[in-house]
Amino acid sequence: LSGVDKALMFTNDNQNIKQWNLARDNAISSFHKFLKHQPQFINYDEVLIKWIKAMPLQHDEQESEKNIKFLLEVLQNQSEKVLGQNNSNLPKVLRILCKVYDTKFASESDMETIKVVIKNIFLNENYQGLVKTSIGEANSELQEKMKELYKCFTSNN
C-alpha cells in the first residue's frame, strides 16, 4: 500500500500525460481492490479514506465503473465509515457522484442508484451546509453541474 500512496504523489511530466493519468487511475483502483478483496490484510478504515480522497477515476472508464459500483455498495452497507465522523466526507462523496453522474465513468445500471443517492443528499435538511461546502469546493465546471442537479432534483420531489 505504501507504493500506491507514493504513486499517487507523483505529478505528470507534461510529456506522457495520458499514460500518467491512466497510471494514476490504476493506483486509485488498487485501493478499491484491497478494500473489496483483501480487507483482512489492511487497515480498512484508513485505506477507505485514502481511496475516497483520491476518487474519482478520470480516464479509465472500465475501472471507474468498478470503483463507483463498489462505492455505492459501501455507501449502502457501511455509510458511517464512508461519510466519516460528522459526515466530514459527505462533500467529497457528493462531488464524486455528481461528477460521474450521466457520464461513461459509471455504468448505466448504477445511474439510477447514483441519482437516488444524490437526490437524497440534496433533500436532507441536515446536509444543506455540507452540500454548499461540496459545491463550493468543486471546480467551476463541476459547480455548474452540481447546481443544475440540485435545481433538478429539489424542484421535482
Sequence and secondary structure as in RCSB ss.txt:
>XXXX:A:sequence
LSGVDKALMFTNDNQNIKQWNLARDNAISSFHKFLKHQPQFINYDEVLIKWIKAMPLQHDEQESEKNIKFLLEVL
QNQSEKVLGQNNSNLPKVLRILCKVYDTKFASESDMETIKVVIKNIFLNENYQGLVKTSIGEANSELQEKMKELY
KCFTSNN
>XXXX:A:secstr
 HHHHHHHH    SSSHHHHHHHHHHHHHHHHHHHHH GGGS HHHHHHHHHHH    S HHHHHHHHHHHHHHH
HH HHHHH GGGTTHHHHHHHHHHHTTSTTS HHHHHHHHHHHHHHHH GGGHHHHHHHHHHS HHHHHHHHHHH
HHHHH  
